[in-house]
Structures are given as structure tokens and as C-alpha cells.
Amino acid sequence: MSVETPASREVPRDNRFKIWRQTRPFWAGVFTIIGGVPIAYLPYGDMRFGNIVLAMKTTAGSGALIIGVLLITLGFMMWFQPAVRVFAGVATIVLGLVSIPVSNFGGLVVGFLFALVGGGMSTAWAPAPPVEDTGHAEDTEDDYADDSAYDPGPEYFGTAVPVAADVPEQRERPVTDTTIDAEGGRNSAG
């Protein structure tokens, strides 16, 4: 349980994953993990097309492996420690940028783009405000459809509501050159 996650209430089994996913930067973690895989794999892996072998071996293979593993770790950190989402997002963006010169143009640009999107999503994600538990059923508009049923009267507000007879009459002020009309223009004095 993280610092920002409230104590869990009884939740139906089919909604647990949905609630877990919504209380953390889930998709940012997915994009970060997907971005780390090609960055770590491409310098070491090879693809075979019949008799043709496509290998992208480089001298910076260990750096690419470290960056890829760190990106995958940051993706899992976004899931299981959402309190450090900003740090994980910024670190993901920096590692994605570093992967361009180190890991075959950032895992053939695919890993680089996924890492940047995941880092940006993690940095921008904010937890939803907590839902207030009122302890009773939700109010609907039908409850207050009849306005006469809910009329607290002037005693509710502590003072009597002034009526037209209680308001002193306003006296006319003389019109001058600087008096502004109700329509926004100036009145002329005469």
C-alpha cells in the first residue's frame, strides 16, 4: 500500500483490477516497459529470415542492456509505487533520450518513442480526488423535484428576508456629465 492509496474497502472481485489500475499511472508503466524491451533486446538479439540473419551487434551493448533493464524497472515502479511517479517519469524520459546514441537509435526509435510517451504520462498523471463517503444513498434530482417540500423559510437564515416595503426608497441623483447610463453610455446633462 502506498502513501496515496486509502485503506481499501470491500470491493467486488471483478472490479479490483480496474480500481488498482485507476489508482496509479498504469498506462505510463505499460508504455515504459514496452519501450525498455526493444532497447535491451536489439543489441543482443537476432532475427532469422530463412537463411538470412539480421543482427545488430554494437560495442555499446552493455549500456543498452542497462538502459533497457532500468526502463523496465521504472515501469514496474510506476505500477507498485505511484508516489514516486514524477521521479520515475523524469528518469524514463532521460533514459529514453540517452538510448538514442547508446542503443541503436533508441531501439530503432520504437523503444525511444515508447519511453518518452510513458515518461510523459507518468509525470503528468495525478491521482483522482478521494470520494467522500456520506454513508447514505446518493441524492437524486427527484428528491428535490418539488420545491415546496423543501422550504426552510426566513427563520432558517437567521434574519427575516427583506421585502419591498422594508427597503428604503432610493432617491434620484442628479444627472451630470460623468453619470454612466445602464446601457454603458453616458447621459447628457440636459
JOSUL-V300599 format. One record per residue. PHI is phi in degrees with one decimal (NA if undefined). OMEGA is omega in whole degrees, 0 to 359 (999 if undefined). Layout:
phi=PHI omega=OMEGA
phi=PHI omega=OMEGA
//
This chain:
phi=NA omega=181
phi=-92.6 omega=181
phi=-65.5 omega=186
phi=-89.1 omega=182
phi=-88.6 omega=179
phi=-70.2 omega=178
phi=-59.1 omega=186
phi=-75.7 omega=175
phi=-100.9 omega=179
phi=-67.6 omega=184
phi=-122.8 omega=176
phi=-58.7 omega=184
phi=-58.1 omega=184
phi=-73.1 omega=180
phi=-102.1 omega=185
phi=-63.7 omega=180
phi=-65.7 omega=179
phi=-62.0 omega=180
phi=-68.3 omega=178
phi=-60.8 omega=181
phi=-65.7 omega=183
phi=-80.8 omega=182
phi=-98.9 omega=180
phi=-156.5 omega=179
phi=-77.0 omega=187
phi=-63.0 omega=184
phi=-68.7 omega=174
phi=-63.6 omega=177
phi=-65.7 omega=179
phi=-62.7 omega=180
phi=-63.7 omega=180
phi=-67.1 omega=178
phi=-65.3 omega=178
phi=-62.4 omega=178
phi=-69.9 omega=181
phi=-74.5 omega=184
phi=-65.3 omega=181
phi=-68.7 omega=179
phi=-65.3 omega=180
phi=-79.9 omega=188
phi=-83.4 omega=190
phi=-59.9 omega=178
phi=-67.8 omega=183
phi=-108.3 omega=184
phi=-86.4 omega=174
phi=-140.7 omega=179
phi=-114.2 omega=181
phi=-113.8 omega=175
phi=-118.4 omega=184
phi=67.9 omega=179
phi=-94.5 omega=182
phi=-96.5 omega=178
phi=-111.5 omega=177
phi=-105.8 omega=181
phi=-125.3 omega=180
phi=-118.1 omega=180
phi=-76.0 omega=178
phi=-133.5 omega=177
phi=-77.5 omega=181
phi=-97.5 omega=182
phi=-61.8 omega=180
phi=-68.4 omega=177
phi=-63.7 omega=179
phi=-66.7 omega=178
phi=-64.0 omega=179
phi=-63.7 omega=180
phi=-63.3 omega=180
phi=-62.4 omega=179
phi=-66.1 omega=177
phi=-64.5 omega=178
phi=-64.8 omega=178
phi=-64.2 omega=178
phi=-64.2 omega=178
phi=-65.4 omega=176
phi=-62.6 omega=177
phi=-68.4 omega=178
phi=-65.5 omega=177
phi=-62.2 omega=180
phi=-74.2 omega=191
phi=-99.9 omega=175
phi=-136.0 omega=184
phi=-65.6 omega=179
phi=-69.0 omega=180
phi=-103.9 omega=185
phi=-63.7 omega=181
phi=-70.0 omega=176
phi=-60.0 omega=181
phi=-63.1 omega=179
phi=-65.9 omega=180
phi=-66.9 omega=178
phi=-63.4 omega=178
phi=-65.0 omega=179
phi=-63.6 omega=180
phi=-64.1 omega=179
phi=-65.4 omega=176
phi=-62.8 omega=178
phi=-68.0 omega=179
phi=-68.2 omega=182
phi=-70.4 omega=180
phi=-62.8 omega=179
phi=-79.6 omega=187
phi=-89.2 omega=191
phi=-122.3 omega=174
phi=48.0 omega=182
phi=56.2 omega=175
phi=67.7 omega=180
phi=66.8 omega=182
phi=56.6 omega=177
phi=68.6 omega=181
phi=-66.2 omega=180
phi=-63.7 omega=178
phi=-60.6 omega=181
phi=-65.7 omega=178
phi=-63.5 omega=179
phi=-66.4 omega=179
phi=-65.1 omega=179
phi=-65.2 omega=179
phi=-63.3 omega=178
phi=-65.5 omega=178
phi=-65.4 omega=179
phi=-65.4 omega=180
phi=-68.2 omega=180
phi=-66.8 omega=184
phi=-85.8 omega=185
phi=-70.0 omega=176
phi=-135.2 omega=179
phi=-66.7 omega=178
phi=-69.9 omega=178
phi=-64.0 omega=182
phi=-64.6 omega=178
phi=-81.8 omega=180
phi=-77.0 omega=179
phi=-93.8 omega=183
phi=-86.0 omega=178
phi=86.0 omega=176
phi=-136.8 omega=185
phi=-63.1 omega=180
phi=-65.6 omega=175
phi=-80.1 omega=176
phi=-116.7 omega=179
phi=-68.0 omega=179
phi=-66.5 omega=180
phi=-65.1 omega=182
phi=-115.1 omega=181
phi=-66.3 omega=180
phi=-94.8 omega=183
phi=-66.5 omega=181
phi=-70.9 omega=179
phi=-70.9 omega=181
phi=-118.5 omega=179
phi=-132.9 omega=185
phi=-70.0 omega=179
phi=81.8 omega=184
phi=-69.2 omega=180
phi=-67.0 omega=182
phi=-64.6 omega=184
phi=-87.2 omega=176
phi=92.5 omega=178
phi=-135.4 omega=178
phi=-73.1 omega=179
phi=-77.1 omega=181
phi=-69.7 omega=176
phi=-106.7 omega=185
phi=-59.8 omega=182
phi=-71.3 omega=182
phi=-81.9 omega=183
phi=-83.8 omega=179
phi=-66.2 omega=181
phi=-69.3 omega=178
phi=-88.4 omega=180
phi=-90.1 omega=180
phi=-70.4 omega=175
phi=-98.4 omega=180
phi=-69.0 omega=179
phi=-83.2 omega=179
phi=-121.6 omega=179
phi=-64.9 omega=185
phi=-101.7 omega=180
phi=-72.8 omega=181
phi=-97.0 omega=179
phi=-75.7 omega=180
phi=-63.5 omega=179
phi=-83.7 omega=177
phi=99.4 omega=180
phi=-95.9 omega=180
phi=-103.0 omega=174
phi=-82.6 omega=174
phi=-91.9 omega=185
phi=-86.7 omega=173
phi=143.0 omega=999
//
